[in-house]
């Protein structure tokens, strides 16, 4: 990996990269994780909106998510543009639009947290982008009927290929941007015998092909995760320290 010169970091990805759930435990005096395990994500977000603290919670979370520790190490500004529920496809959409709209500068380092295949991205007739989890509990789908019909053909193989295409796109884009776009798995890739999917391990834009939060978080241990299964802040620090170690070695 060549030495990169940059004066700002822009990060993209899903809720883990955005720092979702890191901020609300700081501003509340209740056992918020226990409370959240009894209600939906959508319900909790509405509660934060009603209390007019949603933006504050979001800002706090982004200040202690893993990209921030990397930016602090290099003493540069961070623009964390990751979105809750975002898929790798929505990340591609964001980055391409930001490039066209000159929101990404020539001296920016772009960090992408590669999420799993369980999320889907689409654009409606009004050219507005949307994303939702494949699970039926996500209320962001256009309708329950649409979701039910969609998952009939969108099996794991279909999702994995879309996931592969997006990571490949970003890898080629990194080459075009003089290797200023770096990717890192947030979750480990699905085990597969598909030769095409396994080629992601050869993409040079991926920082550490054998590392993700899965290496350090026991997801079944409630002491490690918040109410909606997002890792606690100590794991963000550990994740960032590992990434920095790899970057500094190279």
LOPA-567858 format. One record per residue: y, x, z of N, C-alpha, C in turn. Coordinates in pm, whole numbers, plus 50000, padded with zeros to 5 digits. Layout:
<vogus>
YXZYXZYXZ/...
</vogus>
This chain:
<vogus>
498815008450000500005000050000501255008850000/502145006349905503335014649893504315011850006/505175021550034506185019650138507225009750087/507524999450168508454989150129509764990450205/510854988750135512164988550199512684974150194/513034968850309513504955050315514464953450432/515354943550421516304941050529516204926750582/515204919150536514954905850588513504902150560/512934893750646511604888350624511704873250607/511044868050506510904853650488509424850350503/509094841050589507684837550609507404823250567/506204821250516505744808150469504334805650522/503984792950531502634789750576502574775950639/501594774250728501334761350791501904761050932/501394751851013501934749751148501764761851238/500704769651219500544781451303501664791451276/501944794051150503004803451115504374798151154/504554784951156505834779151196506044779251347/504974782151422505084782251568504984768451631/504354759251560504204745551612503454745651745/503954738151839503444736651976503874747752071/504504758252022504934768952113506194765152190/507044756852131508324753952192508334742952295/507484732552275507594721052364507104723952506/506204733452521505734736552657506824743852737/507804749252667508884756552733509944747052788/510214735852720511324727252760510884715052840/509614713752870509144702152945508484706453076/508564697853176507984701053305506694693253332/506154686753228504884679753245503764688053185/502524684353214501364690853153501254685453011/502074691052924502234685352790500944686252708/500144696652726498924697852647497914686952681/497794683752808496914672752849497404659552791/498714657652794499294645452739499004644352589/499184655352518499014655052373497574652652331/496624657152411495224654952376494824640252380/495714631952435495444617652443496224609852338/496994616752254497804609852154497844618052025/498344612051920498364618551789499564627851774/499474636951677500604645851646501824637551606/501594627251525502714618951480503414612351598/502634607851696503214601551815504074611451893/503574623751908504304633851984505614637551914/505574638851783506784641951707507824630851723/507374618351721508294607251741508914607651881/508114611551980508634612852116509744623352123/509534634652055510544645252053511814640651981/511634632851875512784627451803513594618151893/512894609551967513574600052054514384607252162/513894618652207514574626352311515614636052252/515724635852118516684644552047516444659352075/515184663152086514864677152112513944683152004/513664675551898512734680451796513214693451733/514484694051696515024706051632515004717951729/515314715451855515304726151955513904731551975/512934722451986511544726652003511074734751883/511424730151763511044737251640511654751151637/512924752351673513614765251671512984774951770/512654770151891512024778751992510684783851940/509904774951883508594778851832508664789651726/509624788351635509764798251528510214811851582/510854811751698511344824251758510234831851830/509084825451853507984832451921506674831551845/506734827451718505544827651632505364841751576/504214844651523503844858351485504814865251389/505414858451289506334865751201507534871551274/507964864851384509144869551456508894883151520/507694885351571507384898251634507384909551530/506984906251409507024916251302508474919351264/509294908951254510704911051223511404919151333/511074916351459511664923851571511274938551563/510034941251528509564955151519510384962951418/510694956651306511454963551200512964961451214/513354953851316514774951451343515474945051223/514844934651170515434927451057515474912551089/516274905351013516394890851028515114884150978/514804872551037513664864550993514134850650951/513654846050836513814832050795512404826250787/512014818950890510664813250895510684799650829/510104798750708510144786650628508784779550624/507894783350714506594776650722506794762050765/505874753250722506004739050751504734733750815/504914724450908503784718450977502944710450877/501664713350873500774706450779500754712250640/501534722850618501624728650485500314734750438/500054733250311498864739250249499274751850175/498304759250124498624771150046499284767049914/498954754949865499614750049743501094747249769/501404741149884502814738349913503594751249936/502914761749982503564774749996503954780249858/503054779249762503364783549625504574775849573/504584762849594505684754249549507004758649613/506974761049745508174765449816508714778649762/507824788349748508244801749706508824801449565/508154794449475508664793849338510034787149332/510214776449410511524769849414512574778849477/512194786049583513164794949648513564806449557/512644811149476512984821749380513954816549275/513694804649224514564798749122515954796049177/516004791849305517294788249367517964799949438/517444812049411518044824349467518084824549619/517074818549683516974818949828516154830949875/515564838149782514824850349811515544861949745/515914871749825516684883149776515784894649735/516354904049660515594915449611515114924549724/515784924149839515404932649951514674924950061/514094913450027513324905550123511844909250118/511214909150234509754909950242509244895850267/508344891150182507804877650192506434878350259/506294871550373505024871050445504444856950433/503174856250393502514843350377501304842750470/501294832550555500114829850637499174820750560/498024825850518497084817950437496344808250528/496584795350508495924785250588494574781550527/493904771750586492564768050539492634758250422/491484753150382491414744350265491524729650300/491734726450427491664712450472492944704550449/493894710350377495174703550353495374701450203/496094691050169496324688350028497814686250003/498224689649881499634689249840499754681149712/500784672649704501014665249581502504662349565/502884658849442504264655649409504294641449354/505174633149410505184619049370506034616749246/506154604249206506874600749083508364603949090/508874605549210510284609049228510494624149243/509454631749212509494646349219509714651449362/509214643949458509284647849599507914652849640/507864664349705506584670349744506104664749878/504794664149892504164659050014502944667650047/502524667050170501314673950211500684666350326/499374666950335498654660050441497304666650463/496744664750581495404669650609494384660250547/493244665750511492204657750447491604647550543/491674650150673491124640850770491824627350768/491104616850799491624603350788492674599650889/492874607850993493844604351098495284607651056/495484614950948496824618650905497494606850836/498604602350891499284590450839500204593250721/500274605550677501204608950568500644605650429/499374602150419498834598150290499534585450242/499644583350109500314571350057499724558350112/498404558350128497734546650185496324550750227/495714542650313494334545250354493384544150235/493684534850145492844533050026492914545349936/494134550449915494294562449833493504574049892/493634575950022492934586850089491424585350075/490924573250095489494570550085488954573649946/489714569649844489284572149706489414586949670/490484593249720490734607249685489604616349732/489144614449854488134623549909486764621749844/486614611349760485344609749691485104620949591/486174625849528485994636749431486504650149485/487364649749586487924662249637487004668049743/485864673249698484904679049791485314693449825/484514700049907484864713449953484984723349838/484154721849735484214731049620485544729449546/485964716949530487244714249465488404720249545/488374718249675489434723249762489464738449762/488294744649766488234759249768488784765249639/488534758649526489044764049400490564763149396/491134751749443492594750749450493174761349542/492494763549654492884773849751492874787549685/491804790649612491674803449541492794805149440/493044794749359494084795649257495444799349316/495764793249429497074795549491497184809749544/496134814749608496164828449659496234838449544/495514835449437495564843949318496954843949257/497564832149251498934831049199499884839849279/499794839049412500684846849497500404861749485/499144865349463498804879449445499434884849317/499384877149210500014881449085501534881349096/502054871649171503494871249193503954883449272/503154887749368503484899649445503614911749355/502724912849259502784923949165504094923549086/504504911649047505744909948973506954913449059/506834911149191507934913649285507824927449349/507154936649281507024950349331506334950949468/505324942349484504484942149605505254937949730/506344930649713507124926149828506584913249890/505534907749835504904895749891503554899749949/503384897650079502144901150147501534888750210/500214887650201499504876150255498564880350368/498334870950461497384873350568496694860350606/495364861050619494614849350659495024844950800/495314832150816495474826250949494114821651000/493314816150908491924812750934491044820550839/489834823750882488924830850794488534821950677/488344827950559487884820150443486514814050471/486264802750408484954796350420483864805750370/482724805850438481584813450386481124806850257/480924814650155480534809050027479794819649946/478954814949857478264824049765478944824049629/480054816849618480794816049493481474829449466/481064836149361481604849449328483104848849304/483554838349237484974836949206485794836249335/485384827649428486124826049552486154839049631/485064846349630484974858749707485844869949652/486364868149531487234878649477488554879749552/488884869649637490134870549713490124882949803/488944887649839488854899349925489344911949854/489474911249721489944922849645491434922249613/492104911449652493524910149619494324920049703/495134928049636495844938849705496984933949793/497444921449773498554916249854498104911749993/496804910750017496304906550148496284918650241/496924917350355497104928750446495784933350505/495054924350571493744927750629492774916550594/491844919750507490934909650454489894904950555/489784911950666488744908850764489324903850896/490554898950892491214895251017491914881751004/491914874251114492644861651125492714858051273/493304846751304493314842151442491904839451493/490964837051400489574834951441488994847051512/489534858851485489044871051549489424871751696/490464864751735491004866551871491054853751953/490874842151891490984829451962489634822551970/489224819052089488064810252108488614796052105/488494789451989489124776451969488554765752061/487354767852113486734757952200487214758952345/487904769852379488404772052513489814766352524/489974755552597491264748852605492344757352669/491964768052736492954777152793493644785352685/493044786152568493584794352459494494786652364/494394773452366495094765452266495914754452331/496904749852257497714738552302497004725452266/497684714452294497054701252282496504697852146/497114703152040496644700351905495984712651842/495404720951926494554732151883495294743751817/496574745351849497304757051799497284767951905/497124780551864496994791451962498244793652045/498044797852169499164800452259499854813552222/501014815652282501924826152238501304840052248/500454842552346499874855952360499044859852239/498474850052172497674852952054498564855651933/499724849551928500704852751823501134867351836/501384871651959501764885551982500644894951939/499414891651978498264900151945498044900751794/498194889251729498044888451583499074897351515/500334896151559501414904151499501194919051522/500754922751641500504936851671499434942651580/498414934751551497364939551461497914941451320/498674931751273499254932451138500184944651129/500984946751231501884958351232501094971351228/499984971851300499154983751299498654987051160/498224976751086497734978850949498874983150857/500014976250870501154979450785501644993750809/501694997850934502185011150965501195022150926/499935018750924498935028550877499075031350730/499565021150657499665022350513501075024950465/
</vogus>
